[in-house]
Amino acid sequence: MTITIDVQDPSLAEQGRQRIAWATQHMPVLAQITTEFAAQRPLYGRRIAASLHITTETGVLLRALQAGGAEIALCASNPLSTRDEVCAALAADGIAVYARRGEGPVEYERHIEQTLAFDPHLAMDDGADLIVALHRRPAGSAAMAGIEETTTGVVRVRALAAEGLLRFPVVAVNDTPTKRMFDNRYGTGQNTVDGILRATNILLAGAVCVVAGYGWVGRGIALRLRGMGARVIVCEVNAVRALEAVMEGFQVLPMAEAATLGDVFVTATGMAGVIGPTHFTQMRGGAILVNSGHFDVEVDVAELHRLASEEMQVREHVTEFRLAGGKALYLLAQGRLVGQVAAEASPAAIMDLSFANQALSARYLLAEGASLGPGVYDVPPDIDERIAQLKLRALGIRLDVLDDAQLAYGRSWQLGTALATPA
Ligand SMILES: NC(=O)c1ccc[n+]([C@@H]2O[C@H](COP(=O)([O-])OP(=O)(O)OC[C@H]3O[C@@H](n4cnc5c(N)ncnc54)[C@H](O)[C@@H]3O)[C@@H](O)[C@H]2O)c1
């Protein structure tokens, strides 16, 4: 099949290949799956459309799917996280890539449409822009299943299902333990701190950092910021999560109070307007605003533009907004995911788990999706278990195994405090 592409610079392919080769070394689970796929070709004859952060690690995932026999079209799930050299390498290897770093909204949408013109059997999404665009087209395409990678995207797909509009089964990769416990928490925890430091080079020790949202992502960020010596304040709307943050030793305050105290503010909620105009006016001069949630809606950037008398790009990923009275606030990465834009997203060793889930869920859905009705499904537990086992093996870590007596004990209702089995 002849493919078209739209990438920034095809001559960057060799640079992209080198990056992918480096990441591959840190993704042993996906390497094992790639070998299996190459031998069994379970995706042969299937078309996959993917809308993902086009990072180096994504390149490793797409190579695995290609090894399995899939034909692939790819667009970005965020215009600022795309690596042009990875796009060039994948395009050179026969993937229909439509993505350029920094593309505007019109180009972003056109690239989604070009990817859908591939008439995919499977939509692999990160944020649900692809699945939603597919559902805005008339029914009757080849699409038989979808996979959603992130929290915000799963929320959108569930909303589509709740209105009875979802046309096919979608596996919520985000919700499976080997994804969200590691990628959302440790991956994003690290990449957020990495993004803040690369963008600003500030000292975190002693800084007051306010983290909005204490879900999987917020926990990881709060943990890592504390590890760097920051004094962390958490803002939550959920009582259980707020209580958990308190018991973890964090101060918990409403944003209206935290706004006056913070040096650095990080949003990780999946909600819009978490930091808005009243907070901007309360903040101290020099405060730094950062987002790690999926869309650029958590810090109200439109209001910042409205309030500012002057705006300046003061470092590559730092915009200064001068407000009334001369106070300056600094927004990182235009309010988009800081770890993806200013750093390199989550490390390969973490994406190994998330993308192993993507690859095995693709195989599962393309084999068995036809028997599932429209709806949002969990990753089958045996896939999750297998990924954890493969990762532990790659790390050289062995587990204990229950013996027969322990297995019997676990099945029994008779043994309690008195211990004695009735005669
Ligand atoms: N940056 C990355 O690499 C990355 C990785 C994974 C997920 N994400 C995104 O991060 C966001 C959070 O994901 P998660 O898995 O932690 O979700 P989650 O549902 O586990 O946690 C979100 C938390 O935010 C809280 N919250 C909602 N509105 C709030 C508000 N106005 N103020 C304070 N707290 C509020 C919720 O109560 C919840 O505890 C999502 O948008 C997700 O797609 C980003």
PDBQT file of the ligand as one rigid body, heavy atoms in Angstrom, charges set to zero:
ROOT
HETATM    1  N1  LIG A 501       1.592  14.465  32.211  1.00  0.00    +0.000 N 
HETATM    2  C1  LIG A 501       1.473  13.174  31.940  1.00  0.00    +0.000 C 
HETATM    3  O1  LIG A 501       2.414  12.555  31.435  1.00  0.00    +0.000 OA
HETATM    4  C2  LIG A 501       0.193  12.470  32.313  1.00  0.00    +0.000 A 
HETATM    5  C3  LIG A 501       0.212  11.072  32.503  1.00  0.00    +0.000 A 
HETATM    6  C4  LIG A 501      -0.966  10.451  32.904  1.00  0.00    +0.000 A 
HETATM    7  C5  LIG A 501      -2.124  11.195  33.063  1.00  0.00    +0.000 A 
HETATM    8  N2  LIG A 501      -2.113  12.547  32.809  1.00  0.00    +0.000 N 
HETATM    9  C6  LIG A 501      -3.301  13.399  32.998  1.00  0.00    +0.000 C 
HETATM   10  O2  LIG A 501      -3.260  13.944  34.328  1.00  0.00    +0.000 OA
HETATM   11  C7  LIG A 501      -4.586  14.216  34.787  1.00  0.00    +0.000 C 
HETATM   12  C8  LIG A 501      -4.827  13.516  36.137  1.00  0.00    +0.000 C 
HETATM   13  O3  LIG A 501      -4.744  12.107  35.976  1.00  0.00    +0.000 OA
HETATM   14  P1  LIG A 501      -4.876  11.098  37.209  1.00  0.00    +0.000 P 
HETATM   15  O4  LIG A 501      -4.642   9.747  36.650  1.00  0.00    +0.000 OA
HETATM   16  O5  LIG A 501      -4.100  11.577  38.373  1.00  0.00    +0.000 OA
HETATM   17  O6  LIG A 501      -6.459  11.290  37.508  1.00  0.00    +0.000 OA
HETATM   18  P2  LIG A 501      -7.216  10.984  38.889  1.00  0.00    +0.000 P 
HETATM   19  O7  LIG A 501      -8.655  10.952  38.515  1.00  0.00    +0.000 OA
HETATM   20  O8  LIG A 501      -6.594   9.818  39.574  1.00  0.00    +0.000 OA
HETATM   21  O9  LIG A 501      -6.902  12.275  39.786  1.00  0.00    +0.000 OA
HETATM   22  C9  LIG A 501      -7.390  13.574  39.548  1.00  0.00    +0.000 C 
HETATM   23  C10 LIG A 501      -7.612  14.231  40.923  1.00  0.00    +0.000 C 
HETATM   24  O10 LIG A 501      -7.886  15.618  40.733  1.00  0.00    +0.000 OA
HETATM   25  C11 LIG A 501      -8.884  15.980  41.686  1.00  0.00    +0.000 C 
HETATM   26  N3  LIG A 501      -9.540  17.213  41.230  1.00  0.00    +0.000 N 
HETATM   27  C12 LIG A 501     -10.476  17.388  40.255  1.00  0.00    +0.000 A 
HETATM   28  N4  LIG A 501     -10.797  18.679  40.141  1.00  0.00    +0.000 NA
HETATM   29  C13 LIG A 501     -10.052  19.355  41.049  1.00  0.00    +0.000 A 
HETATM   30  C14 LIG A 501      -9.934  20.724  41.393  1.00  0.00    +0.000 A 
HETATM   31  N5  LIG A 501     -10.648  21.668  40.781  1.00  0.00    +0.000 N 
HETATM   32  N6  LIG A 501      -9.076  21.061  42.380  1.00  0.00    +0.000 NA
HETATM   33  C15 LIG A 501      -8.343  20.122  43.023  1.00  0.00    +0.000 A 
HETATM   34  N7  LIG A 501      -8.408  18.794  42.721  1.00  0.00    +0.000 NA
HETATM   35  C16 LIG A 501      -9.249  18.431  41.750  1.00  0.00    +0.000 A 
HETATM   36  C17 LIG A 501      -9.807  14.775  41.733  1.00  0.00    +0.000 C 
HETATM   37  O11 LIG A 501     -10.576  14.757  42.917  1.00  0.00    +0.000 OA
HETATM   38  C18 LIG A 501      -8.807  13.626  41.688  1.00  0.00    +0.000 C 
HETATM   39  O12 LIG A 501      -8.384  13.213  42.981  1.00  0.00    +0.000 OA
HETATM   40  C19 LIG A 501      -5.504  13.742  33.645  1.00  0.00    +0.000 C 
HETATM   41  O13 LIG A 501      -5.807  14.822  32.816  1.00  0.00    +0.000 OA
HETATM   42  C20 LIG A 501      -4.649  12.729  32.918  1.00  0.00    +0.000 C 
HETATM   43  O14 LIG A 501      -5.081  12.509  31.588  1.00  0.00    +0.000 OA
HETATM   44  C21 LIG A 501      -0.975  13.203  32.483  1.00  0.00    +0.000 A 
ENDROOT
TORSDOF 0
